[in-house]
Amino acid sequence: MKKSWTPRLAITAALGAVLLLLLLLGACGQRPAPPSSAPPSSGADASGQPGIGADPLGGLVALAIERINTADTVSAAKFGTPQPIDDPAREQQVLNAVTAQSPGVGVNPTESAQFFRDQIEANKVVQRGLYQQWTAHPELRPANKPDLASTVRPELDRLTPEILRQLRATNAARHGGAQCIAQLGQATAAAAGPLDQLHRDALAVALRSVCVASA
């Protein structure tokens, strides 16, 4: 049966092409430009408002990367313990909280829940990948087990409202159809250079629902 072409499929294809290009550039020995000493762009324009301007989705992509990077600490804490990668009860708590907070922030609850569901899945992509690496190469296993309650949870508590604000600020861009897909590809290419392939794969999952289909 032929699949219908949806924004999520288009985004997955576009991000896959961007990340493949970055991988090929790395294989050819072309390294991304060194990071600037200036703080990462939040997609703000001259007015200081996030999410609008030349790179309207840059701030949202940057926050998605920040959240993906917490998966390294989560993996180090869980690896070799009875704690599973999948935690449906905890995941549902996160989604319920996001859905409840969204109307007050001015974000469609269905859209925010889908976006955060993708962030959770992206986090698990990294966890599974690191588990495979550490199982095959014990010498790479982390020496210490971080405490999730004092490290990751505060970071996630900080990121959640910031992501919700970016979802609100990028509402028009995210409903921009083909233009959204193009802008997302540009923002991803600009931000994904320093990431390894595992984290790029996770980023593609994290961003697959950024662009919203027209009603």
FENNORQUI-V968880 format. One line per field, one symbol per residue. psi: psi as a letter, one per 40 degrees, with the letter a starting at -180 (. if undefined). burial: 1 if it has 9 or more other C-alpha atoms within 8 Angstrom, else 0. A space follows every 10 residues. Layout:
psi = ???
burial = ???
//
This chain:
psi = hhhihidddd dddddddddd dddddddeeh iiiiiieiii hefiadeehi eiadgdeddd ddddddddde ddddddddhe iehidhgddd dddddddddd ddddefihdd dddddddddd dddddddddd ddddddgdee iidihihdde cddddddddd ddddddddde ddddfebddd dddddddddd dedeiidddd ddddddeeed hhii.
burial = 0000001111 1101110110 0110110000 0000000000 0111100011 1100111111 1111101111 1111111100 0000000000 1000110110 0110101010 1111111111 1111111111 1011000000 0000010100 1111110011 0111111111 1011111001 1011101110 1100000111 1111111110 11000
//
